[in-house]
Amino acid sequence: MQYVIGVDLGTSAVKVLLVSRDGVVKEEVSKDYPLIQPRSGYSEQDPEEWVSKTVEALAELMTRSDVDPADVEGLSFSGQMHGLVLLDREQNVLRNAILWNDTRTTAQCRHIEEELGDALLDIAKNPALEGFTLPKLLWVKEHEPDVFERAALFMLPKDYVRFRLTGEIHCEYSDAAGTLMLDVTEKVWSRRICRAFDLPESLCPPLVAPHALVGTLLPDVAAATGLREETKVFAGGADNACGAIGANILAPGATLCSIGTSGVVLSYEEDKTRDFKGRVHFFNHGKADAYYTMGVTLAAGYSLSWFKQTFAPNEPFESLLRHVGNSEMGSNGLLFTPYLVGERTPHADAFIRGSFIGIDSSHTRDDFVRAVLEGITFSLNESLAIFREAGKTVDTVVSIGGGARNEAWLQMQADIFNARIVQLENEQGPGMGAAMLAAVGCGWFDSLKACAERFIRPAKTFEPVEEHVARYEELFPLYQKVYAETKELSEQLQPYRK
């Protein structure tokens, strides 16, 4: 049997999958690495941790699977987006990587807006937000000029790991789209954006397609992992692009809902002229000549984790959610907004905070749990509403992540989204998408669509219930009012927070 490997470089761990030609996951291994938070709002990691843990994970994968290295044809990557890795002329890392969830760059975002105006959306298709790479570059330039002076190249997280495994430096389109420096429709680094901020174009790595063959394993890496030097390495994609591939979001009308720590609603797009006016993200897909639109809820699954940790720390999630059906739709008149760490879509607001609205003495714990689930889903529905307002059809949504593990929540998604919800049989997310890019790169299939037909299998569907849809359509506008009504209060409370 022949195999490929998908490497998913996440924020807290790297996960590697060994996938057979039949799309079956033969083995998987995960290795954690720490987050570095030297100050409030700062989020960094040591890129060497990514490399060492990836090599360890690959070695363990090969040992545990007992697969002949000659049967592993290729590997590819998925990775956390936006992170900034700076290299000097000798290709040494100059400082810790600044991650996607770092929020120190608000001033740099305002500077970008002032300098580029409407041209930013015309070129990069996305607004200036703290998570993107360009604001991080400008922050280093302003606050660490000695580091910036020595910088010869910037890289994104998975691309740096791939470089260390192959010795070859590249960046692919789907991840480059999250830098705020790519001309998204032309798929080239934007000379105008670089010149506007006096950034040498030589800082930008060479661009390739996600399915491109970019090298083979270095001898020392092959020896350390148990793989062959001849193992083919493909460029890979951004985590959300690979998540879309791994959920078969590969044709018009296909939409994904992924609920992890954050929540993502992502929809396939081929019309590069469609204008969302920056209200949702617009990125290059992992599929050639395709795009995806994406809305983000910053604290989706995190809101549920916070509630559990705060009010039921010793209780498993299954027990916490078991009786959510005891609370009726609308949670007995209780609304929750999941703005625990600010919000992204449709409110790019780092200072807004969450709320429970309508609490009275009749409310039970089940009401609060259901309100949290409904609030997360309402937030994600705001992104779907933007898609639909722009003329997109959304009638089927593939649900993955934590939100796909509870059937009551899946039915809630069907009712609030007013769409059929599909649960997958074997959900591996971005890691599977990376493996699929390798499978197509190795020539197993002539397209990602053909690969998806073999690798991805639906398990169950949840249809919207008409009367439930009507009830939630009454509640959704009330939820939408909470942001405007609490924005000023959140700002005024900011000085009192630790």
MIGULO-937210 format. One line per 4 residues: their letters; for each residue x, y, z of C-alpha. Coordinates in steps of 0.02 Angstrom, whole numbers. Layout:
<nodes>
a> X:Y:Z ~ ... $
</nodes>
This chain:
<nodes>
mqyv> 0:0:0 ~ 61:176:-40 ~ 47:321:82 ~ 62:509:98 $
igvd> 87:616:253 ~ -7:773:302 ~ 83:888:425 ~ -31:1013:513 $
lgts> 67:1146:608 ~ -59:1216:731 ~ -48:1349:865 ~ -27:1228:1009 $
avkv> 36:1069:926 ~ 93:989:764 ~ -11:843:704 ~ 49:720:572 $
llvs> -63:597:478 ~ -12:444:379 ~ -147:418:247 ~ -164:272:128 $
rdgv> -208:280:-56 ~ -386:232:-3 ~ -400:386:107 ~ -387:288:270 $
vkee> -287:364:413 ~ -162:227:456 ~ -82:321:602 ~ -77:494:680 $
vskd> 39:578:804 ~ 29:747:891 ~ 166:844:981 ~ 135:998:1087 $
ypli> 243:1153:1100 ~ 228:1305:1214 ~ 157:1477:1184 ~ 266:1624:1237 $
qprs> 171:1774:1308 ~ 298:1900:1376 ~ 166:2036:1394 ~ -23:2055:1385 $
gyse> -76:2046:1202 ~ 87:1966:1146 ~ 86:1790:1074 ~ 247:1711:1011 $
qdpe> 330:1543:980 ~ 506:1480:951 ~ 515:1417:771 ~ 644:1287:824 $
ewvs> 508:1205:930 ~ 403:1183:773 ~ 548:1098:683 ~ 602:983:823 $
ktve> 424:929:865 ~ 383:898:682 ~ 536:787:663 ~ 492:696:825 $
alae> 313:671:767 ~ 366:603:597 ~ 488:483:678 ~ 356:419:798 $
lmtr> 230:405:657 ~ 346:293:557 ~ 392:188:709 ~ 213:161:766 $
sdvd> 143:126:593 ~ 278:0:546 ~ 257:58:365 ~ 401:32:244 $
padv> 476:205:208 ~ 481:158:24 ~ 290:156:27 ~ 279:339:84 $
egls> 280:437:-78 ~ 260:616:-18 ~ 210:739:115 ~ 134:911:122 $
fsgq> 90:1043:249 ~ -49:1142:328 ~ -6:1282:447 ~ -66:1420:560 $
mhgl> -83:1580:458 ~ -8:1755:472 ~ 138:1716:589 ~ 299:1814:560 $
vlld> 467:1724:554 ~ 617:1835:513 ~ 780:1765:444 ~ 948:1849:422 $
reqn> 1062:1831:271 ~ 1130:1666:339 ~ 950:1603:355 ~ 955:1607:545 $
vlrn> 799:1654:644 ~ 815:1830:715 ~ 678:1827:849 ~ 530:1725:908 $
ailw> 389:1709:783 ~ 245:1831:812 ~ 82:1733:795 ~ -88:1763:718 $
ndtr> -170:1794:888 ~ -46:1930:940 ~ -135:2099:961 ~ 7:2223:985 $
ttaq> -7:2300:812 ~ -162:2411:821 ~ -60:2570:785 ~ 20:2488:634 $
crhi> -151:2439:567 ~ -210:2619:576 ~ -52:2673:486 ~ -84:2548:347 $
eeel> -262:2613:326 ~ -203:2794:320 ~ -66:2756:194 ~ -164:2645:73 $
gdal> -347:2691:95 ~ -462:2598:-24 ~ -313:2527:-119 ~ -286:2401:22 $
ldia> -450:2312:-14 ~ -424:2326:-201 ~ -255:2238:-190 ~ -253:2128:-35 $
knpa> -444:2102:-26 ~ -439:2111:164 ~ -439:2250:295 ~ -290:2289:407 $
legf> -311:2182:563 ~ -189:2145:703 ~ -176:1961:654 ~ -100:1989:482 $
tlpk> 85:1983:441 ~ 114:2158:370 ~ 70:2247:534 ~ 192:2132:624 $
llwv> 331:2178:502 ~ 296:2363:531 ~ 295:2337:719 ~ 468:2256:713 $
kehe> 529:2395:599 ~ 470:2526:724 ~ 507:2443:891 ~ 655:2328:851 $
pdvf> 750:2423:715 ~ 911:2326:746 ~ 818:2162:711 ~ 734:2233:557 $
eraa> 898:2299:490 ~ 969:2122:494 ~ 814:2043:416 ~ 840:1972:241 $
lfml> 679:1871:224 ~ 513:1841:308 ~ 428:1672:311 ~ 263:1600:371 $
pkdy> 262:1461:501 ~ 234:1304:396 ~ 348:1372:260 ~ 490:1389:384 $
vrfr> 467:1209:442 ~ 463:1149:262 ~ 623:1248:228 ~ 710:1162:374 $
ltge> 656:992:309 ~ 705:1023:126 ~ 827:1168:122 ~ 712:1256:-4 $
ihce> 626:1423:27 ~ 452:1455:-43 ~ 284:1529:4 ~ 122:1472:-75 $
ysda> -28:1576:-125 ~ -156:1526:7 ~ -41:1572:152 ~ 31:1725:63 $
agtl> -148:1792:48 ~ -149:1810:238 ~ 2:1926:244 ~ -88:2083:178 $
mldv> 56:2097:54 ~ -8:1987:-87 ~ -104:2049:-238 ~ -234:1913:-212 $
tekv> -309:1907:-386 ~ -143:1924:-479 ~ -51:1805:-359 ~ 106:1914:-346 $
wsrr> 183:2012:-204 ~ 116:2189:-213 ~ 252:2312:-263 ~ 138:2456:-214 $
icra> 113:2391:-37 ~ 298:2355:-12 ~ 348:2527:-75 ~ 216:2616:30 $
fdlp> 304:2556:187 ~ 483:2556:122 ~ 494:2366:130 ~ 620:2289:11 $
eslc> 536:2164:-105 ~ 681:2046:-70 ~ 601:2016:101 ~ 464:1916:14 $
pplv> 497:1731:-23 ~ 469:1654:-196 ~ 287:1608:-231 ~ 224:1437:-288 $
apha> 57:1347:-301 ~ -2:1241:-151 ~ 14:1079:-251 ~ 190:1120:-314 $
lvgt> 333:998:-286 ~ 462:1101:-193 ~ 595:974:-147 ~ 641:815:-56 $
llpd> 700:781:121 ~ 874:831:178 ~ 985:683:224 ~ 989:722:410 $
vaaa> 800:745:414 ~ 773:580:324 ~ 887:492:448 ~ 800:570:598 $
tglr> 623:531:539 ~ 648:360:460 ~ 587:425:292 ~ 683:415:129 $
eetk> 781:562:60 ~ 682:540:-101 ~ 516:575:-14 ~ 429:711:-115 $
vfag> 382:870:-23 ~ 240:982:-85 ~ 208:1163:-37 ~ 43:1139:55 $
gadn> -80:1272:111 ~ -143:1385:249 ~ -239:1294:384 ~ -408:1360:328 $
acga> -372:1323:145 ~ -320:1145:191 ~ -471:1129:305 ~ -579:1173:156 $
igan> -493:1040:50 ~ -511:911:189 ~ -698:947:200 ~ -728:943:11 $
ilap> -761:1130:-3 ~ -707:1124:-184 ~ -855:1185:-288 ~ -975:1333:-293 $
gatl> -1104:1327:-153 ~ -994:1223:-38 ~ -977:1299:136 ~ -883:1247:292 $
csig> -915:1282:476 ~ -765:1242:585 ~ -780:1266:772 ~ -618:1253:868 $
tsgv> -545:1380:988 ~ -600:1507:860 ~ -741:1478:736 ~ -734:1493:548 $
vlsy> -868:1499:415 ~ -787:1474:245 ~ -866:1468:73 ~ -792:1418:-95 $
eedk> -778:1558:-223 ~ -724:1569:-405 ~ -781:1746:-444 ~ -629:1852:-401 $
trdf> -727:2011:-439 ~ -857:1983:-303 ~ -843:2127:-180 ~ -875:2098:5 $
kgrv> -803:2270:47 ~ -688:2195:177 ~ -831:2132:286 ~ -766:1954:271 $
hffn> -595:1886:222 ~ -557:1842:41 ~ -410:1724:17 ~ -334:1611:-115 $
hgka> -392:1431:-100 ~ -279:1278:-94 ~ -363:1227:-258 ~ -289:1307:-413 $
dayy> -372:1467:-475 ~ -502:1468:-337 ~ -535:1574:-183 ~ -633:1566:-22 $
tmgv> -725:1693:82 ~ -713:1676:269 ~ -788:1750:426 ~ -712:1722:598 $
tlaa> -780:1713:775 ~ -628:1734:887 ~ -697:1645:1040 ~ -809:1507:973 $
gysl> -761:1344:1057 ~ -661:1448:1178 ~ -823:1522:1246 ~ -886:1348:1289 $
swfk> -716:1300:1363 ~ -716:1458:1468 ~ -892:1421:1532 ~ -846:1243:1578 $
qtfa> -682:1292:1662 ~ -767:1430:1760 ~ -928:1345:1813 ~ -899:1157:1792 $
pnep> -710:1130:1798 ~ -720:947:1851 ~ -858:896:1732 ~ -827:824:1558 $
fesl> -899:915:1408 ~ -1015:770:1370 ~ -1098:788:1540 ~ -1108:977:1526 $
lrhv> -1199:965:1358 ~ -1304:811:1395 ~ -1460:905:1451 ~ -1450:1056:1336 $
gnse> -1613:996:1259 ~ -1699:1034:1425 ~ -1686:1217:1379 ~ -1796:1269:1235 $
mgsn> -1745:1374:1085 ~ -1697:1548:1143 ~ -1631:1479:1308 ~ -1782:1541:1407 $
gllf> -1752:1722:1352 ~ -1563:1721:1379 ~ -1438:1786:1250 ~ -1249:1764:1251 $
tpyl> -1124:1856:1142 ~ -956:1764:1124 ~ -844:1918:1127 ~ -730:1856:1266 $
vger> -571:1909:1174 ~ -646:2039:1057 ~ -723:1997:890 ~ -674:1982:707 $
tpha> -829:1962:597 ~ -929:2068:569 ~ -858:2179:706 ~ -668:2200:696 $
dafi> -661:2258:877 ~ -522:2211:997 ~ -609:2293:1146 ~ -787:2225:1141 $
rgsf> -822:2095:1275 ~ -953:1960:1297 ~ -1122:1974:1379 ~ -1263:1871:1451 $
igid> -1421:1972:1419 ~ -1588:1938:1503 ~ -1534:1841:1659 ~ -1671:1811:1787 $
ssht> -1697:1693:1933 ~ -1787:1563:1828 ~ -1633:1522:1725 ~ -1549:1355:1751 $
rddf> -1375:1297:1705 ~ -1447:1212:1551 ~ -1514:1382:1495 ~ -1340:1458:1511 $
vrav> -1258:1314:1418 ~ -1385:1325:1277 ~ -1365:1515:1270 ~ -1177:1492:1247 $
legi> -1204:1369:1103 ~ -1335:1481:1024 ~ -1227:1636:1043 ~ -1078:1553:958 $
tfsl> -1192:1494:816 ~ -1275:1665:798 ~ -1103:1743:782 ~ -1055:1621:644 $
nesl> -1223:1654:561 ~ -1175:1837:543 ~ -1041:1783:420 ~ -1166:1675:324 $
aifr> -1283:1825:316 ~ -1145:1929:235 ~ -1114:1790:107 ~ -1298:1784:64 $
eagk> -1316:1972:53 ~ -1176:1969:-78 ~ -1274:1845:-183 ~ -1196:1681:-129 $
tvdt> -1307:1528:-109 ~ -1280:1434:54 ~ -1392:1282:69 ~ -1270:1149:131 $
vvsi> -1137:1170:266 ~ -1005:1042:314 ~ -977:1056:503 ~ -811:1004:580 $
ggga> -722:1030:746 ~ -799:1033:918 ~ -967:1092:851 ~ -982:931:750 $
rnea> -968:815:900 ~ -1137:852:979 ~ -1296:812:884 ~ -1401:942:976 $
wlqm> -1276:1076:922 ~ -1276:1011:743 ~ -1465:1025:736 ~ -1451:1200:810 $
qadi> -1331:1246:669 ~ -1455:1180:540 ~ -1595:1283:616 ~ -1498:1445:641 $
fnar> -1405:1434:474 ~ -1564:1375:385 ~ -1457:1250:290 ~ -1424:1064:282 $
ivql> -1280:1018:399 ~ -1164:876:349 ~ -1061:782:478 ~ -909:689:409 $
eneq> -867:507:444 ~ -681:535:470 ~ -645:716:510 ~ -461:760:507 $
gpgm> -474:941:449 ~ -319:1032:386 ~ -205:882:407 ~ -312:783:285 $
gaam> -312:929:165 ~ -122:931:169 ~ -118:743:137 ~ -237:767:-11 $
laav> -121:898:-87 ~ 20:771:-74 ~ -90:633:-149 ~ -133:741:-300 $
gcgw> 48:799:-313 ~ 105:618:-318 ~ -12:585:-463 ~ -134:472:-373 $
fdsl> -279:580:-434 ~ -298:706:-573 ~ -387:833:-462 ~ -427:874:-281 $
kaca> -610:841:-321 ~ -569:663:-376 ~ -464:640:-220 ~ -606:703:-110 $
erfi> -726:576:-184 ~ -609:439:-120 ~ -548:518:43 ~ -700:609:115 $
rpak> -859:521:169 ~ -1016:602:244 ~ -1082:517:401 ~ -1247:603:440 $
tfep> -1350:753:388 ~ -1460:871:490 ~ -1602:961:402 ~ -1671:1129:462 $
veeh> -1841:1116:547 ~ -1959:1249:479 ~ -2034:1304:645 ~ -1861:1309:725 $
vary> -1796:1416:582 ~ -1939:1538:606 ~ -1905:1551:793 ~ -1720:1585:767 $
eelf> -1755:1712:631 ~ -1849:1810:766 ~ -1707:1796:891 ~ -1561:1832:774 $
plyq> -1598:2019:754 ~ -1605:2035:944 ~ -1434:1953:956 ~ -1368:2075:825 $
kvya> -1424:2224:930 ~ -1317:2174:1079 ~ -1151:2229:1001 ~ -1206:2409:973 $
etke> -1289:2418:1143 ~ -1135:2357:1238 ~ -991:2430:1135 ~ -976:2591:1235 $
lseq> -994:2499:1401 ~ -853:2379:1353 ~ -739:2525:1309 ~ -777:2614:1473 $
lqpy> -742:2456:1573 ~ -574:2428:1489 ~ -470:2523:1621 ~ -542:2413:1758 $
rk> -483:2249:1681 ~ -323:2168:1739 $
</nodes>
